[in-house]
Amino acid sequence: MTAPLLPHVAGGAHLAPATARSAPVYDPATGAVTARVPLADATDVRRVLDDAAAAAPAWAERSASDRAQVLFRFRERCLADQDTLAHLISAEHGKVLADARGELLRGLEVIEFACGIPHLMKGEFSDQVSRGIDMHSLRQPLGVVACITPFNFPAMVPMWMLGPALATGNCVVLKPSERDPSCPVRLAELWTEAGGPPGTFNVLHGDKAAVDALLTDPVVQAVSFVGSTPVAQYVHETAARHGKRVQAMGGAKNHCVVLPDADLAMVTDALMGAAYGSAGERCMAISVAVAVGDAMADALVAALADRVRALTIGAPTVGDPMMGPVVTADHKARIAGHIADGAAAGATLVVDGRAHPMAQGAGFFLGGTLFDHVTPAMSIYQEEIFGPVLCVVRVGSAEEALALCDAHRYGNGVAVFTRSGGAARDFAHRVRCGMVGINVAIPVPLAFYSFGGWKASAFADHNQHGMDGVRFFTRVKTVTTRWPEGTAGASFTMPVLR
């Protein structure tokens, strides 16, 4: 049977692609092709952008309260449809159903935050800045914005962008990952069902050709991106060169520093979930455990090894596995290559995920992998593996651990586990990283704070969601007002308000 071809979404309806180019969408648990995703050409891009541009003026003119009501209804539609959405995520990404539901709820937190947009878009007012003159500022939408999202969160990351973008009055063109595009299509359908006007939320499928069109087309006023660091840097430079504002989030190599006084059982539990949840395919996954002192390192590796071997792995919708497959066969091969490189470089391969029974059959499965005695010179320490691989690095002191975190080119997230409030505060204050967890392994901020990394993990001036999301998707206009009784004559000097 021929796999169905997914549609673009534009003007509030499915749009058949103009191009014949397409790519397969897999079920990672079986390796079977379940759908095909169109790869947009110039005609597809133009049709979607034109629909968004046509809808933008009317959507921007609706009151903030009116737009918020649509978001409220969208949230309710998503909650009512969450089982379908979770199954779509699991079927194309491979994460287990509980994790898919968790992703959906974390995305909806930002939609809930954006429902408060009438308050969040309030400007400032100054009375009598000079005799008879008042001044106020206001925030206005940009117009058409592009959101380019990664495979690892096909619901959450789009919602992180959609919430503030739509609430502030912009029309969105979402370019989801080609690997798991069905959930974004369903989100667009739910937006229409919630009363979202045609053309306000559009889905454009594609590869680099579609991305390049969005980065360069003058209709697009801003680009929000999440993906790998090389692509994030390319998106940032290309879009900025074409006069667009950009937020571009890149890769990560998140460290978890384990001080000698840390609760071993708590650390072990936290690392199991943070390193192996979602098969390590999270930008906030912990991939490096920095153990301070050999005693802690020995105890930690011993505690982790049995737990990693005991991970239950299987199809994400069958039973209750802890970990599902990775997203594609190519990605599985890439992760396996990193494991081979680490062993060849001299790291101790405590648990080899390539040997897991599930890794020998159909589907894109790997077991959990644990390395000990990893050094900063090794590629498995330097590179983002984005898979179920945890590296243990041994250091002699907390200062050495801090220096190790600071020296890495990525600065997305970092965690420290300790019973000492002073040590934790000092670490959080000094570490060069965008998000810090204290006895919290995955410190993803809630919707009313913002998400973003430092160094090569982000190429942008604004973080995602929170007030940074509102600021990114709006521009400020400042108005100076006078209502004179008469004229005092022409002035040829710079106005000085007194």
C-alpha positions as CSV (number, residue, x, y, z in Angstrom):
1,M,0.0,0.0,0.0
2,T,1.3,3.4,-0.9
3,A,2.1,5.7,2.1
4,P,-0.2,8.7,2.2
5,L,1.2,12.2,1.3
6,L,0.8,14.7,4.1
7,P,-0.7,18.1,3.2
8,H,0.6,21.6,3.8
9,V,-1.9,23.8,5.8
10,A,-2.6,27.3,4.5
11,G,-5.6,29.5,4.6
12,G,-7.2,27.3,7.3
13,A,-7.3,24.2,5.0
14,H,-5.2,21.4,3.7
15,L,-3.1,22.4,0.7
16,A,-2.0,19.8,-1.8
17,P,1.7,20.3,-2.7
18,A,2.7,21.6,-6.0
19,T,6.0,19.8,-6.0
20,A,6.5,16.1,-6.6
21,R,9.5,16.0,-4.2
22,S,8.8,14.1,-0.9
23,A,10.6,12.3,1.9
24,P,9.6,9.2,3.9
25,V,8.2,9.4,7.4
26,Y,9.0,6.3,9.5
27,D,7.6,4.4,12.4
28,P,10.9,4.2,14.4
29,A,9.6,1.1,16.3
30,T,9.3,-1.0,13.1
31,G,11.3,0.9,10.5
32,A,8.2,1.0,8.2
33,V,7.4,4.0,6.1
34,T,4.0,5.3,7.3
35,A,3.6,8.5,5.3
36,R,5.4,10.8,3.0
37,V,6.0,14.5,3.6
38,P,6.2,16.9,0.7
39,L,9.3,19.0,0.3
40,A,8.0,22.4,-0.7
41,D,9.2,24.2,-3.9
42,A,9.0,27.9,-4.7
43,T,5.3,27.6,-5.7
44,D,4.3,26.0,-2.4
45,V,6.3,28.6,-0.4
46,R,4.7,31.5,-2.3
47,R,1.1,30.1,-1.8
48,V,1.6,29.7,2.0
49,L,3.3,33.1,2.5
50,D,0.7,34.9,0.4
51,D,-2.1,33.4,2.6
52,A,-0.3,34.4,5.8
53,A,0.3,37.9,4.4
54,A,-3.3,38.3,3.4
55,A,-4.5,37.3,6.9
56,A,-2.0,39.4,8.9
57,P,-3.6,42.9,8.9
58,A,-7.0,41.7,10.2
59,W,-5.5,39.4,12.8
60,A,-3.3,42.3,14.1
61,E,-6.3,44.6,14.3
62,R,-8.3,42.3,16.5
63,S,-8.1,43.2,20.2
64,A,-5.6,41.3,22.4
65,S,-8.5,40.0,24.4
66,D,-10.2,38.7,21.3
67,R,-7.0,36.9,20.2
68,A,-6.6,35.5,23.8
69,Q,-10.1,33.9,23.5
70,V,-9.0,32.0,20.4
71,L,-5.9,30.7,22.3
72,F,-8.1,29.6,25.2
73,R,-10.3,27.6,22.9
74,F,-7.2,26.2,21.1
75,R,-5.9,25.0,24.5
76,E,-9.2,23.3,25.3
77,R,-9.1,21.6,21.8
78,C,-5.6,20.3,22.4
79,L,-6.5,18.9,25.9
80,A,-9.5,17.2,24.5
81,D,-7.4,15.7,21.7
82,Q,-4.3,15.0,23.7
83,D,-4.5,11.2,23.3
84,T,-4.5,11.5,19.5
85,L,-1.6,14.1,19.6
86,A,0.5,11.9,22.0
87,H,0.0,8.9,19.7
88,L,1.1,10.9,16.6
89,I,4.2,12.0,18.5
90,S,5.1,8.5,19.6
91,A,4.4,7.0,16.2
92,E,6.8,9.3,14.3
93,H,9.3,10.3,17.0
94,G,9.5,7.1,19.0
95,K,9.3,8.6,22.5
96,V,7.1,6.7,25.0
97,L,3.5,7.8,25.4
98,A,3.9,9.2,28.9
99,D,6.7,11.4,27.6
100,A,4.7,12.5,24.6
101,R,1.9,13.5,26.9
102,G,4.4,15.4,29.1
103,E,5.8,17.2,26.1
104,L,2.3,18.3,25.1
105,L,1.5,19.6,28.5
106,R,4.7,21.6,28.7
107,G,3.8,23.1,25.4
108,L,0.4,24.0,26.5
109,E,1.9,25.9,29.5
110,V,3.1,28.5,27.1
111,I,-0.3,28.7,25.4
112,E,-1.8,29.3,28.9
113,F,0.8,32.0,29.5
114,A,0.1,33.6,26.1
115,C,-3.6,33.8,27.0
116,G,-2.6,36.6,29.4
117,I,-1.5,38.7,26.4
118,P,-3.7,41.7,27.2
119,H,-1.6,42.2,30.3
120,L,1.7,41.2,28.8
121,M,1.5,43.7,25.9
122,K,0.8,46.7,28.1
123,G,3.0,49.6,27.3
124,E,4.2,52.5,29.4
125,F,2.8,56.0,30.0
126,S,4.5,59.1,31.3
127,D,2.4,62.1,32.2
128,Q,3.6,65.7,31.7
129,V,7.2,64.8,30.5
130,S,7.3,68.5,29.5
131,R,4.7,71.3,29.8
132,G,1.6,70.0,28.1
133,I,3.4,66.9,26.6
134,D,2.7,63.2,27.5
135,M,4.6,60.2,26.2
136,H,3.6,56.5,25.9
137,S,4.9,53.3,24.3
138,L,3.0,50.4,22.9
139,R,3.8,47.0,21.4
140,Q,2.7,46.0,17.9
141,P,3.0,42.7,16.0
142,L,5.6,42.2,13.3
143,G,3.3,40.6,10.6
144,V,4.3,37.2,9.1
145,V,6.8,35.2,11.2
146,A,8.5,31.8,10.5
147,C,8.9,29.1,13.1
148,I,11.4,26.3,12.2
149,T,11.2,23.5,14.7
150,P,13.2,20.3,15.5
151,F,12.1,16.6,15.4
152,N,12.7,16.0,19.1
153,F,9.7,18.0,20.3
154,P,7.1,18.1,17.5
155,A,4.4,19.7,19.8
156,M,6.2,21.5,22.6
157,V,8.7,23.6,20.7
158,P,6.1,24.7,18.1
159,M,3.8,25.8,21.0
160,W,6.6,27.7,22.6
161,M,6.8,29.8,19.4
162,L,3.1,29.7,18.4
163,G,1.8,31.0,21.8
164,P,3.5,34.4,21.9
165,A,3.6,34.8,18.1
166,L,-0.2,34.3,17.6
167,A,-1.2,36.1,20.8
168,T,0.7,39.2,19.9
169,G,-1.1,39.4,16.6
170,N,1.3,37.8,14.1
171,C,0.5,35.2,11.4
172,V,2.7,32.1,11.7
173,V,4.3,29.9,9.0
174,L,5.5,26.7,10.8
175,K,8.1,24.6,9.1
176,P,8.2,21.5,11.2
177,S,10.8,18.7,11.0
178,E,10.4,16.3,8.1
179,R,10.9,13.4,10.5
180,D,7.6,13.8,12.5
181,P,5.3,16.3,10.8
182,S,1.9,14.8,11.5
183,C,1.5,16.3,15.0
184,P,2.1,19.9,13.7
185,V,-0.6,19.3,11.0
186,R,-3.0,18.3,13.6
187,L,-2.2,21.3,15.8
188,A,-3.0,23.6,12.8
189,E,-6.4,21.7,12.3
190,L,-7.2,22.3,16.0
191,W,-6.4,26.0,15.7
192,T,-8.9,26.2,12.9
193,E,-11.5,24.3,14.9
194,A,-10.9,26.8,17.8
195,G,-11.8,29.7,15.5
196,G,-8.4,30.7,14.4
197,P,-8.9,32.8,11.3
198,P,-7.7,31.3,8.0
199,G,-4.1,32.1,7.2
200,T,-3.1,32.8,10.8
201,F,-1.4,29.4,11.5
202,N,0.0,27.7,8.5
203,V,2.2,24.6,8.1
204,L,4.8,24.4,5.3
205,H,6.7,21.1,5.0
206,G,10.1,21.0,3.4
207,D,13.9,20.8,3.6
208,K,16.7,23.3,3.2
209,A,15.1,24.8,0.1
210,A,12.0,25.7,2.1
211,V,14.1,27.0,5.0
212,D,16.2,29.2,2.7
213,A,13.0,30.7,1.2
214,L,11.7,31.6,4.6
215,L,15.0,33.1,5.6
216,T,15.2,35.4,2.6
217,D,11.6,36.2,1.5
218,P,10.7,39.8,2.4
219,V,7.2,38.9,3.6
220,V,8.8,37.1,6.6
221,Q,9.6,39.6,9.4
222,A,11.2,37.3,12.0
223,V,12.5,33.7,12.3
224,S,12.4,31.5,15.4
225,F,14.6,28.4,15.1
226,V,15.6,25.4,17.2
227,G,18.0,22.8,15.9
228,S,21.7,21.9,15.7
229,T,24.4,24.6,16.3
230,P,25.7,24.7,12.7
231,V,22.2,25.2,11.3
232,A,21.3,27.7,14.0
233,Q,24.4,29.8,13.1
234,Y,23.4,29.6,9.4
235,V,19.8,30.6,10.1
236,H,21.0,33.5,12.3
237,E,23.4,34.8,9.8
238,T,21.2,34.4,6.7
239,A,18.0,35.8,8.2
240,A,19.8,38.7,9.8
241,R,21.6,39.5,6.5
242,H,18.1,39.8,5.0
243,G,16.9,42.2,7.6
244,K,14.9,39.9,9.9
245,R,15.0,39.6,13.6
246,V,16.1,36.1,14.7
247,Q,16.2,33.8,17.7
248,A,18.2,30.7,16.9
249,M,18.7,28.0,19.5
250,G,21.5,25.5,18.8
251,G,23.0,22.3,20.3
252,A,24.0,21.3,23.9
253,K,26.3,19.2,26.0
254,N,24.6,19.5,29.3
255,H,26.8,18.7,32.4
256,C,25.6,17.4,35.8
257,V,28.2,18.1,38.5
258,V,28.0,15.7,41.4
259,L,29.7,17.0,44.5
260,P,31.0,14.6,47.2
261,D,28.2,15.3,49.6
262,A,25.4,14.7,47.0
263,D,22.6,12.1,47.8
264,L,23.7,9.2,45.6
265,A,20.2,7.7,45.3
266,M,18.8,11.1,44.2
267,V,21.6,11.6,41.7
268,T,21.2,8.1,40.2
269,D,17.4,8.5,39.8
270,A,17.9,12.0,38.3
271,L,20.5,10.9,35.8
272,M,18.6,7.9,34.6
273,G,15.7,10.1,33.6
274,A,17.8,13.0,32.3
275,A,20.2,10.9,30.3
276,Y,18.0,8.1,28.9
277,G,14.5,9.6,28.9
278,S,13.3,10.1,25.3
279,A,16.4,8.0,24.3
280,G,18.5,11.1,25.0
281,E,16.9,13.0,22.2
282,R,16.4,16.2,24.2
283,C,18.3,19.5,24.0
284,M,18.3,19.5,27.8
285,A,19.3,15.9,28.3
286,I,22.2,15.3,30.6
287,S,25.0,13.7,28.6
288,V,28.0,14.3,30.9
289,A,28.1,13.5,34.7
290,V,31.1,15.3,36.3
291,A,31.9,13.3,39.5
292,V,34.0,15.2,42.0
293,G,36.4,12.7,43.6
294,D,37.0,9.0,42.8
295,A,34.9,7.8,45.7
296,M,31.8,9.5,44.3
297,A,32.7,8.5,40.8
298,D,33.1,4.8,41.7
299,A,29.8,4.8,43.6
300,L,27.9,6.6,40.9
301,V,29.1,4.4,38.1
302,A,28.3,1.2,40.1
303,A,24.8,2.5,40.9
304,L,24.1,3.6,37.3
305,A,25.5,0.5,35.6
306,D,22.9,-2.0,36.9
307,R,20.1,0.6,36.2
308,V,21.2,1.2,32.7
309,R,21.4,-2.5,31.9
310,A,17.8,-2.9,33.4
311,L,16.2,-0.2,31.2
312,T,13.1,-1.6,29.6
313,I,13.1,-0.8,25.9
314,G,10.4,-1.3,23.4
315,A,7.7,0.1,21.1
316,P,6.5,3.3,22.7
317,T,2.8,2.4,22.5
318,V,3.1,-1.2,23.7
319,G,3.2,-1.9,27.4
320,D,5.0,0.7,29.5
321,P,8.7,0.8,28.3
322,M,11.1,3.3,29.8
323,M,12.7,4.1,26.5
324,G,11.6,3.8,22.9
325,P,13.7,3.9,19.6
326,V,15.6,6.8,18.2
327,V,14.1,8.7,15.3
328,T,15.7,7.2,12.2
329,A,18.1,4.5,11.1
330,D,20.7,7.2,10.1
331,H,20.5,8.6,13.6
332,K,21.0,5.2,15.2
333,A,24.1,4.6,13.0
334,R,25.4,8.0,14.0
335,I,25.0,7.3,17.7
336,A,26.6,3.9,17.3
337,G,29.6,5.6,15.6
338,H,30.0,7.9,18.5
339,I,30.0,4.8,20.9
340,A,32.7,3.2,18.8
341,D,34.8,6.4,18.8
342,G,34.6,6.6,22.6
343,A,35.7,3.0,23.1
344,A,38.6,3.5,20.6
345,A,39.7,6.7,22.4
346,G,40.2,4.8,25.6
347,A,37.0,5.5,27.6
348,T,35.8,2.6,29.7
349,L,32.6,1.3,28.0
350,V,30.7,0.1,31.1
351,V,27.4,-0.6,29.3
352,D,27.3,-0.9,25.5
353,G,23.8,0.0,24.1
354,R,24.7,-1.5,20.7
355,A,24.6,-5.0,22.3
356,H,21.0,-4.7,23.6
357,P,18.7,-7.4,22.2
358,M,16.3,-4.7,20.8
359,A,19.2,-3.2,18.9
360,Q,19.5,-6.3,16.8
361,G,16.0,-6.4,15.3
362,A,13.7,-4.2,13.3
363,G,13.2,-0.6,14.3
364,F,15.7,2.0,15.3
365,F,16.5,0.8,18.9
366,L,19.6,1.2,21.0
367,G,20.1,0.3,24.6
368,G,21.4,2.7,27.1
369,T,25.2,3.3,27.0
370,L,27.4,4.3,29.9
371,F,31.0,5.5,29.7
372,D,33.5,6.0,32.5
373,H,36.9,7.7,32.5
374,V,35.9,10.1,29.7
375,T,38.4,13.0,29.2
376,P,37.7,16.4,27.6
377,A,39.9,15.5,24.7
378,M,37.6,12.8,23.5
379,S,35.0,13.4,20.8
380,I,32.3,11.8,22.9
381,Y,32.8,14.6,25.4
382,Q,33.1,17.4,22.8
383,E,30.3,16.5,20.4
384,E,26.5,16.5,20.9
385,I,25.6,12.8,20.5
386,F,21.8,13.3,21.0
387,G,21.2,9.7,22.0
388,P,21.1,7.5,25.1
389,V,24.8,7.9,26.0
390,L,26.0,9.1,29.3
391,C,29.7,10.0,29.9
392,V,31.2,10.1,33.4
393,V,34.2,12.5,33.8
394,R,36.2,12.4,37.0
395,V,37.6,15.6,38.5
396,G,39.4,16.3,41.8
397,S,37.5,19.4,43.0
398,A,34.4,21.6,42.6
399,E,36.6,24.3,41.0
400,E,37.8,21.8,38.4
401,A,34.2,20.8,37.7
402,L,33.2,24.4,37.3
403,A,36.1,25.1,35.0
404,L,35.2,22.1,32.9
405,C,31.6,23.3,32.4
406,D,32.8,26.8,31.5
407,A,35.4,25.6,29.0
408,H,32.9,23.6,26.9
409,R,31.7,25.4,23.7
410,Y,28.1,24.7,24.6
411,G,26.3,26.5,27.4
412,N,22.7,25.4,27.3
413,G,21.9,23.7,30.6
414,V,23.9,22.5,33.6
415,A,23.0,20.9,37.0
416,V,24.7,20.6,40.3
417,F,23.8,18.1,43.0
418,T,24.9,18.8,46.6
419,R,23.5,19.2,50.1
420,S,25.4,22.5,50.5
421,G,23.4,25.6,49.9
422,G,26.6,27.7,49.8
423,A,28.3,25.5,47.2
424,A,25.1,25.4,45.1
425,R,24.7,29.2,45.2
426,D,28.3,29.8,44.3
427,F,28.1,27.4,41.4
428,A,24.9,28.8,40.0
429,H,26.3,32.4,40.3
430,R,29.6,31.7,38.5
431,V,28.8,29.0,35.9
432,R,28.7,30.3,32.3
433,C,25.5,28.7,31.2
434,G,21.9,29.8,30.3
435,M,19.9,27.5,32.5
436,V,21.0,26.0,35.9
437,G,19.5,23.3,38.0
438,I,20.2,22.8,41.7
439,N,19.4,19.2,42.5
440,V,17.2,19.4,39.4
441,A,18.7,17.5,36.4
442,I,16.6,19.1,33.6
443,P,16.0,22.7,34.6
444,V,13.6,23.7,31.7
445,P,12.0,27.0,32.9
446,L,8.3,27.2,33.2
447,A,6.4,29.3,30.7
448,F,6.6,32.6,32.6
449,Y,10.4,32.5,32.6
450,S,12.4,32.2,29.4
451,F,14.3,29.3,27.8
452,G,17.8,29.9,26.2
453,G,21.4,29.0,26.3
454,W,24.7,30.7,26.1
455,K,27.8,30.4,23.9
456,A,27.3,28.1,20.9
457,S,23.9,27.0,22.2
458,A,22.1,30.2,21.1
459,F,22.5,32.8,18.4
460,A,20.0,35.4,19.4
461,D,19.3,38.4,21.6
462,H,16.0,37.0,22.9
463,N,15.2,33.7,24.6
464,Q,12.1,31.7,24.0
465,H,8.7,32.1,25.7
466,G,8.2,34.1,28.8
467,M,8.5,37.9,28.4
468,D,11.3,37.4,25.9
469,G,8.9,35.7,23.6
470,V,6.5,38.6,23.8
471,R,9.4,41.1,23.2
472,F,10.7,39.0,20.2
473,F,7.4,38.9,18.4
474,T,6.5,42.6,18.9
475,R,8.2,45.9,18.2
476,V,7.9,49.0,20.3
477,K,6.4,52.3,19.2
478,T,6.8,55.4,21.3
479,V,4.3,58.3,20.9
480,T,4.9,61.8,22.1
481,T,1.7,63.8,22.4
482,R,0.8,67.5,22.7
483,W,-2.6,69.2,22.4
484,P,-1.7,72.9,22.1
485,E,-4.0,75.8,22.4
486,G,-2.0,77.7,19.8
487,T,1.4,77.8,18.1
488,A,4.5,79.3,19.5
489,G,6.2,79.5,16.1
490,A,8.8,77.4,14.3
491,S,11.8,76.0,16.2
492,F,15.1,75.1,14.5
493,T,16.8,73.5,17.6
494,M,16.6,70.0,19.0
495,P,13.6,69.8,21.2
496,V,14.5,69.8,24.9
497,L,11.6,68.7,27.1
498,R,11.4,70.7,30.4
